[in-house]
Amino acid sequence: MKVVLIVEDNEKNMKLARDILQAKGYTTLEAVTGEEGVQVAIAQTPDLVLMDIQLLGINGIEAFKQIRANPSTQTIPVIAFTASVTPTDRSQVTAAGFDAFLSKPIDLKEFVATIKRLTETAV
């Protein structure tokens, strides 16, 4: 069973992502800050990380960089999961090197397809 770490500080978004993923057969881990997300990723090495960008403490881009910098987590696919979809936000996310970009509100089909694609290609 594939494990997805959801790093999200909004309770409703966390619940929605968790409910969708669990209904599709994924095991979920949760973190509400960037720092906690990095710690959980290193401790649990999930198959995929769903990373909100606007977080308290370090933001999702900084947390992503820390995950990529650690040898035990550097190959885990990380999806930027954000309501910030301005061209500037999108270019920052793309420049950071995220594996994919999902916007909020969730497009159910795209959300499930993107997670499936990245967890099936993960080694």
N, C-alpha and C positions, 0 to 999 in steps of 0.2 A: 504494500500500500504506500502510495506517494505521500510525502509530508510537505505541507505548504506553511511557511511562516508568514503571518499577516502582521505588518507593522502599520498600525492605524490608530490615531488618537480620537477619532469620532466613533462613539459607541454604536450609532445606527449603521454606519458604514462597516464597522467591524462585524456586527451581527449579520448583516446582509452577505458579506463576503464569506464568513464562516458557514452560514446556513447553505449557501450555494455550493461551496466546496465540499462540505460534509455530505450533502445530498448526492453529489457526484462521486462519492467514495474516497475522498481525500481525508487524511488526518490533518488537523490544523494545530498550529502553535500560534500564540499571540503575544504581541508586544505593543505598548502604547507610546513609547518614545524611541527616538533614533538610537540612543545609547543602549536601551534594553533590547532593541532589535539586533544590534551588533552582538551583544552578549549571548542572546538566544541562538543566533545563527552559528556562532562559534561553538557553543556548548552542544547543540543538537544536530548540526549540519543537515538542515532540511533539503528537500529536493528542489525547492523553489522559494523565493522570497517575493512577496507582494508588498511593495514599499510606498507608503504615502510620502509625498514630498514635503508638505507643510506640517512639520512636527514641532513639538516643544523641545527645547534643548537643541541638539544638533538636527539639522534638517535631513530629509531623505537622501539628498545627493551626497552629503558628508557621510552619512551612515553607509551608503552604497560603497563609497571609496574605502571605508574602513573594512568592509566585508571583502572587497576585492584585494585589499592589501594583506589579508591573512591567508597563509598558504592552505589552511584547512577549509577555507570557504571561497577561495578565489574563483572556482569554476561553477559555483551555484548560480543558476540563472536568476536575475533580479528584474522584476517588472515594476516600472514606475506607475503608481496608482494615484491619480490626482485629479482634482477638480480644476486645477490651473491649466488651462489649455490655450493660453495666448501663444502666439508664435515665439515670443521670447522664452517663455517657460518651456515650450516644447524643444527649442533649440538647446537650452541648457541641459535638459534631460538627455537629448540625443548626444550632445558633446560629452556628457559624463560617461556614456557607454552602456546605458541600461540595455537589457536584452529585448525589451518591448515596452510599449506605452499603452496604458488603459486609462480612459478618462471616466470621471464620475459625472453624472449618474451612470451606473453600470448598464452597458448593452449586454444583456445576458448571453446571447450567442457568441459575440466577440470575446467576452470575458472567459467563458468556458473553453472556447476553441484555442485561445492564446495560452491558457494555463495547460491545457492538454498537450499542445504542440511542444511547449518548453519542458514539461515534465517527461514526455516520451523521448525527447532527444537528450535529456540529461543522463550522464553516465553514472 
